[in-house]
Amino acid sequence: MRERPEDFDEGLLRPALKAWGIDAPALTYAPVGFGDFHWVAGDRFVTVADVRRRSYDALRAALDTAAALRGEAGLEFVVAPLRDAEGATLRRLGRRYAMSVFPYEEGRPGEFGDEQDADERAAVIDVLAALHATPPPLPTPVSPVQPAGRALLEGLSRGDDGLPWLGGPYSEPARDLVAGHAHTLRRALEEFDRLAERPGEPVVTHGEPHPGNLLRAGGRLLLVDWDTVGMAVPERDLWLVAESGDDLARYADATGHTPDQGLLRLYRLRWALDDVAEFVRWFRAPHARTPDAEVAWRGLQGTLEQLAHDG
């Protein structure tokens, strides 16, 4: 996130870092990503997550999986959390927040939405093929097919789910925008349900292998942000990367699995529907006119416009 969390006490970080054997003389806030909060502590990268958005247990299971993929399965492209003195990948910081620690990797990061050329896509597809071929570690969670905000989306698709929009300056515009796209949401949910009936064999998936979660460090391609790792069909990852028949053929040659166009569409829809639900929650909650809120507002507009166009 670009802005520091207003209700989080940064003084909690230094004592907590001692569980990892880190005595940090300086902590520098890193305004990157969208969702969690980050600091740099020497050669360590500290992430603080709001466990109201995703449960502590679910986040811990994902981080444990990432640690096992790196430490046990030997996948060197996984930037995994470090375990503390008790072997934990995640520690609570009060009731609302939890903290994890990663090695700080020097490299060239991407941005969500960056265009990738054929060679760049090929490199990511090779990484995904290796990940998908890896037997799942024991803690690997199952990624549900349904959007996390399905009940909310159902209400919005009917034009009004009966809940107040009192959070701040974007609340009224967001309510009007979503109400104007009720039919778009209803049509998207109907298509989603048709596609969700298609069969598929689950593998270990990252969930968000977009350019913003890729880091080029020397000759290495690293994959960061494993919060959404889970068992799902390969198309959950591939829709974010493959843009051509050659991309899909490369994956099929590496794995023996020919990607299913219907499942690629399913997960493209799921991403958009998840985004709509997340943005709606944002604008119903207390918020101000900040750079992060502006990003969320543009995201809601763009996502609904794209759903309407694709429908």
KEKOL-867518 format. One record per residue (C-alpha): x, y, z; residue in one letter; residue number from 1. Coordinates in Angstrom, 3 decimals. Layout:
<recs>
(rec (X,Y,Z),a,NUM)
...
</recs>
This chain:
<recs>
(rec (0.000,0.000,0.000),m,1)
(rec (1.151,3.526,-0.682),r,2)
(rec (0.005,4.825,2.710),e,3)
(rec (0.986,3.535,6.132),r,4)
(rec (-1.822,1.996,8.169),p,5)
(rec (-3.126,4.772,10.401),e,6)
(rec (-4.159,2.525,13.276),d,7)
(rec (-1.048,0.324,13.362),f,8)
(rec (1.694,0.912,15.941),d,9)
(rec (5.025,0.545,14.131),e,10)
(rec (6.662,0.250,17.537),g,11)
(rec (5.440,-3.370,17.593),l,12)
(rec (7.732,-4.358,14.744),l,13)
(rec (11.183,-4.205,16.356),r,14)
(rec (10.297,-6.376,19.368),p,15)
(rec (8.524,-8.855,17.096),a,16)
(rec (11.536,-9.092,14.777),l,17)
(rec (13.588,-10.505,17.632),k,18)
(rec (11.679,-13.774,17.147),a,19)
(rec (13.556,-14.021,13.835),w,20)
(rec (16.830,-13.040,15.488),g,21)
(rec (16.710,-9.596,13.886),i,22)
(rec (17.784,-6.480,15.726),d,23)
(rec (16.707,-3.800,13.278),a,24)
(rec (18.328,-0.402,13.891),p,25)
(rec (16.197,1.142,11.140),a,26)
(rec (12.882,0.276,9.511),l,27)
(rec (11.929,1.909,6.223),t,28)
(rec (8.355,1.852,5.012),y,29)
(rec (8.062,0.462,1.462),a,30)
(rec (5.032,1.897,-0.412),p,31)
(rec (4.541,-1.087,-2.708),v,32)
(rec (1.781,-3.566,-3.485),g,33)
(rec (-1.934,-3.270,-2.872),f,34)
(rec (-3.418,-4.854,0.225),g,35)
(rec (-0.627,-5.479,2.726),d,36)
(rec (1.916,-3.122,4.330),f,37)
(rec (5.673,-3.509,3.983),h,38)
(rec (8.909,-2.377,5.620),w,39)
(rec (12.568,-2.982,4.838),v,40)
(rec (14.768,-3.977,7.769),a,41)
(rec (18.323,-4.352,6.488),g,42)
(rec (18.391,-7.507,4.383),d,43)
(rec (14.872,-8.484,5.395),r,44)
(rec (11.473,-7.556,3.978),f,45)
(rec (8.693,-7.300,6.557),v,46)
(rec (5.026,-7.715,5.635),t,47)
(rec (2.077,-6.828,7.858),v,48)
(rec (-1.343,-8.171,6.855),a,49)
(rec (-4.781,-7.208,8.102),d,50)
(rec (-6.240,-10.563,9.182),v,51)
(rec (-9.783,-9.214,9.015),r,52)
(rec (-9.453,-9.358,5.226),r,53)
(rec (-8.205,-12.937,5.250),r,54)
(rec (-8.147,-15.159,8.308),s,55)
(rec (-4.961,-15.708,10.250),y,56)
(rec (-5.211,-19.489,9.827),d,57)
(rec (-5.707,-19.249,6.051),a,58)
(rec (-2.752,-16.885,5.668),l,59)
(rec (-0.545,-19.087,7.850),r,60)
(rec (-1.412,-22.152,5.736),a,61)
(rec (-0.441,-20.289,2.559),a,62)
(rec (2.859,-19.073,4.011),l,63)
(rec (3.678,-22.531,5.369),d,64)
(rec (3.079,-23.923,1.879),t,65)
(rec (5.416,-21.373,0.307),a,66)
(rec (8.119,-22.187,2.872),a,67)
(rec (7.756,-25.898,2.079),a,68)
(rec (7.896,-25.300,-1.675),l,69)
(rec (11.213,-23.516,-1.226),r,70)
(rec (12.753,-25.517,1.618),g,71)
(rec (11.468,-29.025,0.936),e,72)
(rec (10.604,-29.099,-2.764),a,73)
(rec (13.635,-26.958,-3.665),g,74)
(rec (11.860,-24.468,-5.932),l,75)
(rec (14.419,-21.671,-6.022),e,76)
(rec (12.069,-19.197,-7.723),f,77)
(rec (9.858,-19.135,-4.623),v,78)
(rec (10.560,-16.108,-2.419),v,79)
(rec (9.332,-17.773,0.754),a,80)
(rec (8.805,-16.489,4.279),p,81)
(rec (11.502,-17.140,6.843),l,82)
(rec (10.633,-19.201,9.904),r,83)
(rec (11.111,-17.657,13.327),d,84)
(rec (12.832,-19.340,16.283),a,85)
(rec (9.709,-21.418,16.916),e,86)
(rec (9.372,-22.476,13.276),g,87)
(rec (6.439,-20.156,12.537),a,88)
(rec (6.040,-18.222,9.280),t,89)
(rec (3.456,-15.816,10.736),l,90)
(rec (3.102,-14.058,14.092),r,91)
(rec (0.201,-12.062,15.459),r,92)
(rec (0.586,-8.361,16.186),l,93)
(rec (-2.553,-7.813,18.215),g,94)
(rec (-6.006,-8.901,17.086),r,95)
(rec (-6.067,-7.190,13.689),r,96)
(rec (-2.596,-7.600,12.217),y,97)
(rec (-0.062,-10.379,11.609),a,98)
(rec (3.549,-10.211,10.492),m,99)
(rec (5.814,-12.281,8.255),s,100)
(rec (9.458,-11.828,7.266),v,101)
(rec (11.124,-12.529,3.920),f,102)
(rec (14.643,-12.242,2.524),p,103)
(rec (15.104,-8.909,0.784),y,104)
(rec (15.864,-9.634,-2.873),e,105)
(rec (17.589,-7.027,-5.009),e,106)
(rec (16.102,-7.037,-8.483),g,107)
(rec (13.882,-5.409,-11.055),r,108)
(rec (10.193,-5.636,-10.081),p,109)
(rec (7.293,-5.434,-12.462),g,110)
(rec (3.949,-3.681,-12.115),e,111)
(rec (0.472,-5.123,-12.421),f,112)
(rec (-0.689,-4.552,-15.987),g,113)
(rec (2.809,-4.403,-17.515),d,114)
(rec (2.977,-5.711,-21.071),e,115)
(rec (5.208,-8.778,-21.430),q,116)
(rec (6.845,-9.842,-24.664),d,117)
(rec (6.904,-13.459,-25.863),a,118)
(rec (10.247,-14.235,-24.211),d,119)
(rec (9.100,-12.854,-20.867),e,120)
(rec (5.887,-14.838,-21.017),r,121)
(rec (7.802,-17.972,-21.925),a,122)
(rec (9.993,-17.578,-18.827),a,123)
(rec (6.934,-17.238,-16.579),v,124)
(rec (5.230,-20.216,-18.214),i,125)
(rec (8.324,-22.322,-17.550),d,126)
(rec (8.219,-21.328,-13.882),v,127)
(rec (4.515,-22.177,-13.661),l,128)
(rec (5.069,-25.520,-15.376),a,129)
(rec (7.671,-26.387,-12.738),a,130)
(rec (5.363,-25.277,-9.926),l,131)
(rec (2.372,-27.199,-11.271),h,132)
(rec (4.467,-30.368,-11.612),a,133)
(rec (5.521,-30.226,-7.950),t,134)
(rec (3.738,-32.594,-5.546),p,135)
(rec (1.765,-30.481,-3.056),p,136)
(rec (3.308,-30.098,0.392),p,137)
(rec (1.078,-31.327,3.197),l,138)
(rec (-0.204,-27.900,4.332),p,139)
(rec (-1.267,-26.777,0.831),t,140)
(rec (-4.756,-25.234,1.092),p,141)
(rec (-7.478,-25.763,-1.508),v,142)
(rec (-8.375,-22.656,-3.497),s,143)
(rec (-12.177,-22.417,-3.720),p,144)
(rec (-13.608,-21.914,-7.189),v,145)
(rec (-16.363,-19.552,-6.086),q,146)
(rec (-15.527,-15.861,-5.631),p,147)
(rec (-14.916,-14.985,-1.991),a,148)
(rec (-17.639,-12.326,-2.117),g,149)
(rec (-20.291,-14.429,-3.862),r,150)
(rec (-23.118,-13.509,-1.474),a,151)
(rec (-22.281,-9.803,-1.769),l,152)
(rec (-22.137,-10.048,-5.569),l,153)
(rec (-25.524,-11.756,-5.686),e,154)
(rec (-27.051,-8.836,-3.809),g,155)
(rec (-25.361,-6.283,-6.047),l,156)
(rec (-26.562,-8.129,-9.150),s,157)
(rec (-30.150,-7.610,-7.974),r,158)
(rec (-29.599,-3.845,-7.900),g,159)
(rec (-29.463,-3.317,-4.142),d,160)
(rec (-28.310,-5.641,-1.378),d,161)
(rec (-29.835,-3.470,1.336),g,162)
(rec (-26.620,-2.434,3.074),l,163)
(rec (-25.528,1.180,3.714),p,164)
(rec (-22.832,3.022,1.757),w,165)
(rec (-21.570,5.472,4.359),l,166)
(rec (-17.807,5.026,4.273),g,167)
(rec (-16.536,8.241,2.693),g,168)
(rec (-16.201,10.332,-0.477),p,169)
(rec (-16.343,7.438,-2.939),y,170)
(rec (-19.349,5.698,-1.348),s,171)
(rec (-22.157,7.391,-3.277),e,172)
(rec (-20.379,7.342,-6.659),p,173)
(rec (-19.481,3.677,-6.124),a,174)
(rec (-23.055,2.748,-5.197),r,175)
(rec (-24.412,4.476,-8.310),d,176)
(rec (-21.773,2.883,-10.521),l,177)
(rec (-22.422,-0.637,-9.225),v,178)
(rec (-26.217,-0.209,-9.398),a,179)
(rec (-25.855,0.806,-13.036),g,180)
(rec (-24.000,-2.442,-13.709),h,181)
(rec (-26.372,-4.796,-11.885),a,182)
(rec (-27.231,-6.557,-15.144),h,183)
(rec (-23.539,-6.850,-15.992),t,184)
(rec (-22.885,-8.593,-12.668),l,185)
(rec (-25.898,-10.875,-13.026),r,186)
(rec (-24.791,-11.943,-16.503),r,187)
(rec (-21.191,-12.488,-15.325),a,188)
(rec (-22.327,-14.681,-12.422),l,189)
(rec (-24.502,-16.766,-14.732),e,190)
(rec (-21.611,-17.321,-17.133),e,191)
(rec (-19.314,-18.099,-14.215),f,192)
(rec (-21.672,-20.810,-12.974),d,193)
(rec (-21.811,-22.434,-16.414),r,194)
(rec (-18.026,-22.516,-16.703),l,195)
(rec (-17.519,-23.732,-13.126),a,196)
(rec (-19.044,-27.080,-14.106),e,197)
(rec (-16.063,-27.938,-16.332),r,198)
(rec (-13.775,-30.649,-14.930),p,199)
(rec (-10.082,-30.187,-14.204),g,200)
(rec (-7.190,-31.758,-12.330),e,201)
(rec (-5.879,-29.599,-9.428),p,202)
(rec (-2.213,-28.737,-9.024),v,203)
(rec (-0.292,-26.344,-6.772),v,204)
(rec (-1.041,-22.852,-8.098),t,205)
(rec (0.328,-19.465,-7.133),h,206)
(rec (-2.907,-17.597,-7.820),g,207)
(rec (-1.506,-14.212,-8.872),e,208)
(rec (1.533,-14.662,-11.171),p,209)
(rec (1.108,-11.233,-12.787),h,210)
(rec (4.071,-8.914,-13.510),p,211)
(rec (3.658,-7.162,-10.159),g,212)
(rec (4.595,-10.401,-8.401),n,213)
(rec (7.629,-11.107,-10.563),l,214)
(rec (11.160,-10.032,-9.712),l,215)
(rec (14.171,-10.305,-12.038),r,216)
(rec (17.316,-10.693,-9.981),a,217)
(rec (20.350,-11.161,-12.202),g,218)
(rec (19.536,-14.114,-14.418),g,219)
(rec (16.837,-15.385,-12.062),r,220)
(rec (13.111,-14.958,-12.302),l,221)
(rec (11.556,-14.922,-8.826),l,222)
(rec (7.905,-15.209,-7.852),l,223)
(rec (6.790,-13.279,-4.760),v,224)
(rec (3.546,-12.879,-2.770),d,225)
(rec (2.366,-16.427,-2.063),w,226)
(rec (-0.637,-15.425,0.055),d,227)
(rec (-3.026,-17.003,-2.448),t,228)
(rec (-1.167,-20.278,-3.108),v,229)
(rec (-3.579,-23.192,-3.318),g,230)
(rec (-4.723,-26.332,-5.080),m,231)
(rec (-6.664,-25.497,-8.244),a,232)
(rec (-6.652,-26.219,-11.960),v,233)
(rec (-3.585,-24.846,-13.826),p,234)
(rec (-5.751,-22.315,-15.646),e,235)
(rec (-6.028,-20.364,-12.383),r,236)
(rec (-2.462,-19.180,-13.069),d,237)
(rec (-2.268,-19.434,-16.836),l,238)
(rec (-4.978,-16.910,-17.706),w,239)
(rec (-2.776,-14.159,-16.237),l,240)
(rec (0.194,-15.072,-18.434),v,241)
(rec (-0.756,-16.793,-21.694),a,242)
(rec (-1.700,-14.440,-24.515),e,243)
(rec (-1.220,-16.624,-27.579),s,244)
(rec (-1.541,-20.139,-28.881),g,245)
(rec (2.243,-20.429,-28.706),d,246)
(rec (2.145,-19.675,-24.977),d,247)
(rec (-0.424,-22.399,-24.373),l,248)
(rec (1.472,-24.838,-26.582),a,249)
(rec (4.668,-24.209,-24.607),r,250)
(rec (2.869,-25.068,-21.390),y,251)
(rec (1.318,-28.187,-22.952),a,252)
(rec (4.736,-29.346,-24.193),d,253)
(rec (6.232,-28.902,-20.716),a,254)
(rec (3.436,-30.540,-18.730),t,255)
(rec (1.353,-32.700,-21.032),g,256)
(rec (-1.753,-30.670,-20.111),h,257)
(rec (-3.551,-28.721,-22.825),t,258)
(rec (-5.105,-25.660,-21.169),p,259)
(rec (-8.899,-25.469,-21.318),d,260)
(rec (-10.228,-22.261,-22.856),q,261)
(rec (-13.361,-22.411,-20.740),g,262)
(rec (-11.376,-22.658,-17.521),l,263)
(rec (-9.142,-19.782,-18.621),l,264)
(rec (-12.292,-17.701,-19.050),r,265)
(rec (-13.639,-18.927,-15.701),l,266)
(rec (-10.639,-17.635,-13.783),y,267)
(rec (-10.562,-14.368,-15.719),r,268)
(rec (-14.162,-13.851,-14.608),l,269)
(rec (-13.390,-14.897,-11.044),r,270)
(rec (-10.609,-12.317,-10.795),w,271)
(rec (-12.912,-9.547,-11.975),a,272)
(rec (-15.732,-10.578,-9.645),l,273)
(rec (-13.356,-10.779,-6.682),d,274)
(rec (-12.106,-7.292,-7.496),d,275)
(rec (-15.623,-5.862,-7.606),v,276)
(rec (-16.458,-7.369,-4.207),a,277)
(rec (-13.199,-6.113,-2.696),e,278)
(rec (-13.656,-2.570,-4.020),f,279)
(rec (-17.252,-2.458,-2.784),v,280)
(rec (-16.137,-3.459,0.704),r,281)
(rec (-13.501,-0.725,0.533),w,282)
(rec (-15.977,2.022,-0.341),f,283)
(rec (-18.534,0.958,2.253),r,284)
(rec (-15.917,1.080,4.997),a,285)
(rec (-14.567,4.361,6.383),p,286)
(rec (-12.149,5.849,3.866),h,287)
(rec (-10.715,9.181,2.759),a,288)
(rec (-9.739,10.622,-0.609),r,289)
(rec (-6.245,9.110,-0.675),t,290)
(rec (-3.981,7.790,-3.469),p,291)
(rec (-4.885,4.197,-2.525),d,292)
(rec (-8.608,5.017,-2.602),a,293)
(rec (-8.143,6.645,-6.005),e,294)
(rec (-6.480,3.471,-7.298),v,295)
(rec (-9.401,1.437,-5.948),a,296)
(rec (-11.947,3.769,-7.586),w,297)
(rec (-10.260,3.501,-10.984),r,298)
(rec (-10.058,-0.245,-10.479),g,299)
(rec (-13.794,-0.538,-9.811),l,300)
(rec (-14.630,1.576,-12.849),q,301)
(rec (-12.294,-0.341,-15.130),g,302)
(rec (-13.380,-3.763,-13.926),t,303)
(rec (-17.077,-3.092,-14.412),l,304)
(rec (-16.458,-1.578,-17.834),e,305)
(rec (-14.443,-4.626,-18.864),q,306)
(rec (-17.130,-7.035,-17.618),l,307)
(rec (-19.747,-5.107,-19.580),a,308)
(rec (-17.579,-5.151,-22.721),h,309)
(rec (-16.756,-8.864,-22.455),d,310)
(rec (-20.378,-9.804,-21.851),g,311)
</recs>
